[in-house]
Amino acid sequence: MTASNARPNWQHNRAGSTADRWIVHGTRSVYDTEWVKVGLADISQPSGERFEHHTVWFPPVAMSIVFDDDGEHILMAWRHRFAPDIWSWEVPGGIIDGDESPEETVVREIEEETGYRPRSIEPLITFEPAVGMLRNPNHLFVVRGVERVADPTEQNEGTFQWVPFRDVPDLIRAGQVGNSGALIGLLHVLALGGK
């Protein structure tokens, strides 16, 4: 086999090799609230170098790409985020409360933010948005079809509207989807289906 047609072996042990593992010798808290926890970890790298490395924890969240009954439109809100001071299109979702499952969170958030209840919900992907030092699992789902059950009760999440799914690639190209969960969910559906 020549280098030009060689295929990489993607069948790796999920845990990786012990020689490549970063070792945590201990951790200590620097700042701790229900919204964010900052710590320092005493770590050794595979090279043997040992030092303290910051860790940050945010609560886990769940979001969804919500299609209408015909699969032609998705629910999105154009909203402002004060921390990075940006406007962007976002999808329904939020922090997982207490003992809720990610799926229960998605159903609750869709109803609170949009007034709709999902007809069908499927897991899409779970990812970490800044895996180098942030612990913040993001659970993404795809919803197919909704029914209107009430007016939205959440007033601070933007106004959701039905956006033609065919317009999503142009919104992404224009840099109008700045939320990592929305962007990854939309790209996932565009690339791999799920619609």
N, C-alpha and C positions, 0 to 999 in steps of 0.2 A: 504494500500500500504506500503510495507517495504522500508527501506532506500536503499536497493540494487537495487530495480526497480523503485524508485521514479524518475520522470523526472522533470528537472527544468522548471520553467515557463519563457519562452523567450518573452512573450508578455508584454513588459514593455512600459510605456508611453515614447515616444521618448524624451520629454523634461525633464523627471525625476521629482523628487519631489523637492519642493522649499527648504525643509530642507537640501537637499544634494547639493544645488547649491553653487558654489563659487561666491561671490559678488565682482564686480569691482567698487570701489569707485572713481577711476580716473586713468588716465595714463599720462605719460610724455615721450617725445622723448629724447633719449640719442644719437642716431646716425641715420642719414637718407640719403640714396642714392637710386637710381633707382634699385639697385641690392639687397640691404639689409637694413632693418630698425630695430633698436634695441630700445626698450622702457622699462620703468618700470611701472608696474601696482600696484596700492594700492589695495590689495585684502583682503577679509575675507574668511576664510575657514569655512566649516560647523561646526567645533568645536568652532568657535568664534575667533580663533587666527587671528590677522590682521598683515600684513607685506607687503613689496614690493617684487614683483616677476618679473624677467626678461621676456620680450616677444621678439620674433624675427620674422620678416616677410621676406619671400622670394617671388618673383613673382610666380604666379601659372604656372604650366607646363602641357603639354599634351604629352603622349607617346603612342606607339602602338606596339602590337605583330603583325607582318606582315607575313602572310602565302603566299606561292607561290600558283599558280592556282590549283595544285594537293593537297595542304594541307599537304605536306610532309616535307617542309623546312620552316625556318623562317629567316628573315633578321636580322643579328646581326653584331656588330663591336667590335673587341678586341681593347680596347683603354686605354690610361693612364689618370688618374685623379691626378692632382698635389697636391690638398689639402690633401687627405689622402695618397698620393703617392702609389696608387695601379693600377694594370692592371686588367681589367675585361671585360666580355661580356656585351654589352649594346644594347638596341633597339632604333629605331628612335624616336626622340622627341625633345622638347625644350620649351622655355618660350613662353607663350601666349602674342602676340603683340597687344597692343592697344585694339581695339574693336573686335578683332578676337574671334570667339567661339573656345572652345577646339578642336572641330572637324576640323575647318578650320586650326588651328595650326598644327594638325597632318598631314593633307594633304600637307601643305606647307613644313613642316619639312621632310617628307618622300621624296618629290621631291628634296629639296635642298641637303639632305644628301645621297640619293641613286640614284636619277634619275628616280625613278619609281613613277607612279600615281596609287592610290588605285582603285580597281574596286568596292569594297564593304567595308563599314566601320560601325562598331557597337560599342556603349559604352560598356565597360567591368565593370569598377569600379572607384570610386573616393575615395582617401584616404589622410590622413594627415601623413607624415612620422615621425614626432616627436611631437605628439599631446600635450605633457605636457607644451611646451612653444613656439613651432614653428607654425606659420601660413604659410602654403605652400601647398594648394590643388594640388594634382597630379591626373590628369584625364587620365585614361587608356582606350584604344580602342583595338579592334581586327579587323584586315584587312584581308579579304579573296580575294586573287588574286590581281595582279598588272600588269601594262603594262609599258614597258620602254618608256620614253618620252624624255629623255635628259641625258647628263652626269651630275654627281653630281656637284653642284656649291659650296658646303660647303667643305673646304679643311681641317678643323681642328677637325672633329668629328670622325676620324678613317675611315677605309676602310670597308664598309659593304660587307658581303658575305652571301651566303645561307648556313645555318647550318641545318643538319638533325634534325627535331623536336624530333626524338627518342633519340638523344644525350643530350637533355636538362636536364633530371634528373641527369645524370652523371656530367654535368658541374656545376649544383647546389651543388651536394654532394661534389665536389672537391673545392668548395668555389670560383669558377670562375665567379660568377654573383654577383658583389658587389654593384650594383646600386639598391636602394630600389624599384624604379619604375619597372625596368626590372624584378627583383626578384618577386615582388608581381604579376605583370601581368602574368609571366610564371607559377608561382604556381597556380594562379587562373584558367588559362586554363587547366593545368594538373589535378587539383582537380575537377573542376566543368564543364569542357568541354569548349565549345566556339570555338572549332576548326572546 
